[in-house]
Amino acid sequence: MLSDRRQRVLAALIEEYVARAMPVGSRTLTENHDLGVSSATIRNELSVLEDEGYITQPHTSAGRIPTDFGYRTFVDNLLESGAITDDADSEVVAKMRESARELNDLLERTSAALAQLTECLTIVAPPELPHPRRMGISSLMRQPEFAYTQSLLPIIQVLEDDTVLLQILDATAEDEETPQVRIGSENVTDQLSGVSVVASRFGRGSGEGIVAVIGPTRMNYTKVLKAVRVASRTLTEE
């Protein structure tokens, strides 16, 4: 288990990497975050985090980036700390329900709102899966990781297979309040090993569906977890 200080250093590094999509050095952390320790201590903590597999150095003399294990630790800490609660973002999602005339309209509006909030590919699949609603591909293409269309093709192709959506649904938590997170290599297929999937059930019994956000492992997990949670609650209450 990481010490509080190492958790703070890891969280700061992830925050910087999410914002910039570039390896993060100790100087950036020292200048942009009040970690309460010297730059030498930060360098030492980064070295330990790298040795333990939480971060990695993609190039010699470059900064560090999080590993899947680092992201997993960060997400678990977020969920355990109770930091994923409804906030102002929920107002954006809640407005969909006011203007939706029927369930299909609500599904489309939910997907569009999630794409707007998260800048990732979104899936809002109704209880019957033959024609899942999909939005947000253009948003995903604006992410540096997917600047080239060919990098997106395997992801899009595998998502055309409804059995994959069923596997995602099976993997989601029973508790609607806690979205399930699959990071990189934790995903159900190799084609999704370069992305993270945040998914949650909505509805109950025969009316159960899935809402999911798919994006780079460098996604803003705090924002995405909140958005998926609120969307699931909105659709369940319909």
Secondary structure, DSSP 8 states (H G I E B T S, - for coil): ---HHHHHHHHHHHHHHHHH-S-B-HHHHHHH---SS-HHHHHHHHHHHHHTTSEE-SSTTS-BEE-HHHHHHHHHHHHHHT-----THHHHHHHHHHH--SHHHHHHHHHHHHHHHH-SEEEEE-SSTTS-EEE-HHHHHTSGGG-SHHHHHHHHHHHT-HHHHHHHHHHS-S-TTS-EEEEGGGSSSGGGTTEEEEEEEES-GGG-EEEEEEEETTS-HHHHHHHHHHHHHHHHH-
